[in-house]
Amino acid sequence: MFRIVGRQASVLYFVLADLNKIDPMYQFSLDWYKLLFRKSIDDSKENMEADRNKSILNHHTSAVFNISARSLFEKHKLLLSLQMCVKLLISRGELNLEDWNFFL
């Protein structure tokens, strides 16, 4: 299950890293992201659920959106949420890449 946590965390990082293609001022460092991930792990300890990994995933995903959205223009926040959703679905195999490319 920890592989799933690591995979989702890496997908979310690359979503943030790709934001600089939209606007060059959107720069998120790997060091900042690692601190955010560690903080998500620590903060999710307070909110212990039956499944620890699921708690980390939920907390980290919301933390990535909430914290990174603060630095985005309003018009790009919806794009961030769409990219996060689509990339996570593709990484889980729940969204067919051909369908996504057709949509684009």
Phi and psi in degrees as a GROMACS rama.xvg file:
@    title "Ramachandran Plot"
@    xaxis  label "Phi"
@    yaxis  label "Psi"
@TYPE xy
-64.0945  -27.5732  PHE-2
-62.2773  -35.9424  ARG-3
-66.429  -40.4038  ILE-4
-62.6244  -45.4945  VAL-5
-65.0224  -39.7094  GLY-6
-65.8019  -44.9573  ARG-7
-65.2918  -39.0357  GLN-8
-63.5317  -40.2318  ALA-9
-69.8478  -37.8456  SER-10
-61.19  -44.3294  VAL-11
-65.5029  -36.8516  LEU-12
-62.5467  -44.0093  TYR-13
-71.6719  -24.9067  PHE-14
-63.4232  -44.9719  VAL-15
-66.0514  -38.9245  LEU-16
-65.83  -31.3677  ALA-17
-76.7806  -11.3873  ASP-18
-64.1598  -22.4902  LEU-19
-69.0605  -13.1569  ASN-20
-74.1826  -24.1535  LYS-21
-82.7406  -45.998  ILE-22
-147.847  124.583  ASP-23
-61.4288  -16.5841  PRO-24
-78.253  -12.5308  MET-25
-81.7839  95.7526  TYR-26
-125.18  122.151  GLN-27
-122.366  123.039  PHE-28
-84.3696  155.076  SER-29
-66.2216  -36.5894  LEU-30
-62.0509  -42.626  ASP-31
-62.5  -41.8169  TRP-32
-66.1059  -39.9235  TYR-33
-63.4712  -39.19  LYS-34
-63.7017  -41.0392  LEU-35
-63.0558  -40.3401  LEU-36
-65.3225  -44.2587  PHE-37
-61.9925  -40.4504  ARG-38
-64.3388  -37.8723  LYS-39
-63.2698  -39.9716  SER-40
-64.7281  -46.0875  ILE-41
-64.5067  -43.0196  ASP-42
-69.4434  -30.5571  ASP-43
-74.5192  -15.4875  SER-44
-65.2285  -32.4576  LYS-45
-69.0622  -26.0401  GLU-46
-110.713  58.3998  ASN-47
-65.9967  124.714  MET-48
-110.478  -178.874  GLU-49
-63.4139  -36.0377  ALA-50
-112.114  107.948  ASP-51
-61.0016  -44.8676  ARG-52
-63.9926  -39.629  ASN-53
-63.8038  -37.6662  LYS-54
-63.5336  -43.3014  SER-55
-63.6423  -44.7975  ILE-56
-60.306  -47.2057  LEU-57
-64.227  -44.3927  ASN-58
-66.7754  -43.1564  HIS-59
-67.8152  -41.3856  HIS-60
-61.1408  -45.3959  THR-61
-68.5936  -35.4649  SER-62
-65.8857  -40.6362  ALA-63
-60.9331  -46.6444  VAL-64
-66.97  -49.5995  PHE-65
-62.447  -43.3041  ASN-66
-76.5371  -42.6855  ILE-67
-72.7996  -29.3821  SER-68
-66.4562  -23.0241  ALA-69
-62.5777  -28.8701  ARG-70
-97.9509  3.6212  SER-71
-99.8741  152.943  LEU-72
-65.536  152.429  PHE-73
-56.7202  -38.8613  GLU-74
-68.6077  -15.6827  LYS-75
-98.7175  -8.00854  HIS-76
-67.2448  -40.5703  LYS-77
-65.4657  -37.8885  LEU-78
-63.1996  -40.0174  LEU-79
-61.1069  -46.6473  LEU-80
-64.3786  -38.7807  SER-81
-63.3899  -46.6208  LEU-82
-61.9925  -42.599  GLN-83
-60.7318  -47.0733  MET-84
-62.4254  -49.8562  CYS-85
-65.3035  -46.3872  VAL-86
-64.2479  -38.0594  LYS-87
-67.9394  -41.3548  LEU-88
-63.7345  -40.5511  LEU-89
-64.5462  -41.914  ILE-90
-66.4425  -28.3112  SER-91
-86.028  -9.0499  ARG-92
80.6877  17.2711  GLY-93
-93.2616  -6.83763  GLU-94
-130.572  125.65  LEU-95
-72.7528  126.958  ASN-96
-63.0895  -34.5143  LEU-97
-64.2826  -40.3422  GLU-98
-64.9123  -40.9314  ASP-99
-64.3335  -44.6236  TRP-100
-63.4249  -36.5633  ASN-101
-64.288  -41.3504  PHE-102
-61.5847  -42.3731  PHE-103
